[in-house]
Structures are given as C-alpha cells and as structure tokens.
Amino acid sequence: MFIQLTNVSKTYPNGVRALIDASLRINKGEFVFLVGASGAGKSTIIKLLFREERASRGQVMINGKTLNRLRDGRVPHLRRNIGIIFQDFKLLPTKSVHDNVAFALQVVGASTREIREKVPAVLSLVGLEKKAEFFPTQLSGGEQQRVCIARAVVNNPSLVLADEPTGNLDPDTSWDIMNLLLNINKRGTTIVMATHAKDIVDSLRKRVVAMERGRILRDEEKGGYGSEL
Amino acid sequence: MSFSSLRYVVKETALSLRRNAWMSLASVSTVAISLIILGFALTLVYNTNQLASNIESNIEISVFLRTDQTPDQVQQIQAQIEGMPGVKSVTLLGKDQALAQIQSGLSSDLLQNLGGKNPLPDKLTVKTDSAGLVKDLAANISPISGVDAVRYGQGLVDKIIQFTHWMRWIGLALIGLLAVASIVLISITIRLTVFARRKEVQIMKFVGATDWFIRWPFLLEGMILGLCGALLASALVVYGYTGLVAILQDNLTFIPLINSRQFIMNLVLLMLVSGALIGSLGSMVSLRRFLKV
C-alpha cells in the first residue's frame, strides 16, 4: 500500500484552512512521523487518509484508489484495511478488553472461529493476554492504549494511522507503546504517526514530515523533531 | 448476513435493551400513550361512520297517493317504484291501516266523527340503498300519475350527508396527525438511546462497519420497543372499549356501538403493526445523523 497526496488543500466549513497545497508520498512499509504544533494540519492528513474528511482540492490516493471519488458505500471497505489509534483510546467502557478487540472483527462479519483465534493472538502481541476479561476502567492508560492498538491491528491492516498515541501517557509508557508500534512496523505494516513527542522522534531517526500552519515545511529521512517548531 | 453477524445483532439488541432499561421504559410508554390515543380515535371514527351509515340507511321517502286510486292502481305504482334503481324496499301503509293507527290513540270512534269517510291517503314508504340517492329518487317519483306528494325531510338529508362526509375526513386527519406525533416522540426518545451509544457508533464506523450493520441492532430495538408499547396500548384499548360497550348497551341502547370480534382483532392488529413501524421508523430517523462519520 502506498499513499500519495498531490497538492491537497482542506478548508473546513467554518473557514479554517487546515491544509494548503500539501504533497506527500509514503511507500509501503514506511514509518513516518508527522510533527508540528497543534493546528499545523497533522490530524487533517490522518483524517483525509481514512476518509473521515474529503479533500477540498487536490488528490488523495491510497493503493492506486482516489479517495475523493470513493463512494460513501465503499468507505467501510477502505477502513477495514486501515487500523486507527487514538490519543484518547476510544474504547467501549461497557465491553471487556477481549470484547473491545473482538468488536472490530464482529463488525466486519468475521466468524466465531476467526474471533476465537485472532483475539488471543493479538492480545498476546500487545502483552495483555492475562487481562482479557478486564474492563477498560480497570486498566492503566498505557494498557488502554495497548487495547486500542490490538483493536487497530487485529484485522491485519496494511496501514496503521496513529493520532498522538502517546499524548496522554508518561514517558516510560510512551516508550513501551513506541516499541510495540515499531514491532508492528517490522512486520511490514505502514505506520503514519502524528506526534508532539520530541525525544521519541529525535532518538528513533525515522522519516519526519514537519508541518506548520497547514503547509509541509520539511520532509527528511532519518530526521529529527527540529528546532523551528 | 452470516450466522455470527446475526448472533451479534441479537446479542447487542438484548444488551442495549437491558442496559438502557429506563430509557426503554420511557420509549415503551411513549408508544403506548400515542397508540392508546390512536386506538380510541380509531374506535371513535369507526363508530361515527357506522352511526352515520345507520342514519343514512334509515332515511325514507314518504310517497302519498291521491285518494281516488283503486287498490290495483296502488299496487301498480308500488311495482313501478320498486323497479327504480337504488330502491331497497317499498312498503305500503293503506289508508285503513293508517286510520286504525290514529284510532288506537283515541277514545271516541274517529271514523264515525268523520262522517263515515276516511280522508287519509295511501302511503308508500321507500327505503334507498344510500342517502345520496334520496333527492334524485324523490324527483323521479313525484311525476308518476296517482302520486299526490313526496316528502323526505329535504334539508335534513343534505345536512346528514354533509356531516358524515366531514366526520370521516376529520377522523382521518386526526389519526394522521397522531401517527406523525407518535413518530416524532419516539424518534426523540430513541435519539437519546442512540446518543448514549454515539461513541460506539463512531468506533464501528472507524473500524469499517457498514451502515446497515450498525443499523440492525437499533432497528430491532426500536421495533421491539414499539411492539411492547403497542401490546400495552392494545390491552388497555380493548379492555376500555369492551367495558364502554357493555355500559352503553345497558344504559344507552339507542347508540349502536360496533362490538364484533373481527373489529377488535383488526384494531389490535393495526395497533401492533403501527407500533412496530413507528418504532423502527423512529430509530432510523434518529440514527441518520450519527452515521455521518
């Protein structure tokens, strides 16, 4: 799966110009950091990629398909190939850890057998196999984020989008989560991660796309967070 | 839909009904109250209709014959009117019978007082198939030779026709308004349960659920709530109506209320179907906004 944004602009109905003439190409298997201050346009790029928003101008392509022209009825099928990780985890408080992850399989019509096989496997990948029957409120922030990651990857997507996944976590926990994401990336999954975590970006030396006020400022292989931001 | 999806839908629906027990109760009461009003409005409209057609079918034309007609001529006129289209029946009240009827209320001998001559005319009573035909029939009957006068309460018939006509439309409009009001009320109530689960809906959209997959549990929930409300309302309406019929039949026998098993069955069936429809329509309406993610 590769991603290509060509001269993409996004203006929200309230007049905010969140993205201005942005072009970006991400290859299959890459790990890309989107960095920049709040309102720089990082989240907008993420939202464009899973078609929560449509581009106002320009073209967003995933795997050779133009998302601007994708019919609403096809959006669910696009999203089944994309895992999304949120800053606030977005777990269902009334479902156990196991059921929160199984939920992602159920809604795409997976069989009971598939659920019985895949959920324990992905829970042990994120190190939560012993807490399958716990409820989200009984877990720490880091553990909740692991559940969110498990839910994002249980469908075995080729792209994972992470919108500030460590934004609510302390530094040690953040590193645990990063290692988990790096692991998933090693298995061939493309990861696009929007973040403010300077030390993480600086020490991992991955590709960095720096943004400011809706424009792409800098795009570096093995980059750092940068001082201009 | 696969079996595991079906199981998911049923489980989610049951779970949601249990979790939102109070909200569900509110929805059920809303449906029940709306349908109770609807049910009683329906019985009212049907009974008014029946009453109106009763009155209509009781409207008669009185045809008074000239006193010089022989019994043969009277029979001929009767046969001629019976042959007209729209005539249900023609009955003869002979002049002797008429006199006897008047005599029965008096003590002295009426015939003797009148000098041995009966001044009363023969009278034919014509019943028609419907009240609308009365005017035209009367116009056709009066030129027949031997007919002296035709009476049918001219102004009254027109008024009754107008009244029943309006009553039908007002009843239909009333029922239509109540149905719309019920749908609105239920969509508001179900919107609250959907709102409580909007996070769930959003996550479902994010992990790639189709809109119909998200809709089914809510649809089923709405339908069940609507049906429960309808059952409650049916029980109350049937109980209330049959009770009312029993009281009225004892005390106000001249009001002929519909009391057939068929009518009550139809009423219950109609209310159950309306309940299910209102419930599912309500949940569809309230879900629409939350699916746009």
Interface residues (C-beta under 8 A of the other chain):
Chain A: F50 E52 G73 P76 H77 L78 R79 R80 I82 I84 K90 L92 T94 F103 A104 Q106 V107 V108 G109 A110 S111 T112 I115 R151 N155
Chain B: M1 S2 S4 S5 R7 Y8 R19 K199 E200 Q202 I203 M204 K205 F206 V207 G208 A209 T210 D211 F213 I214 V293
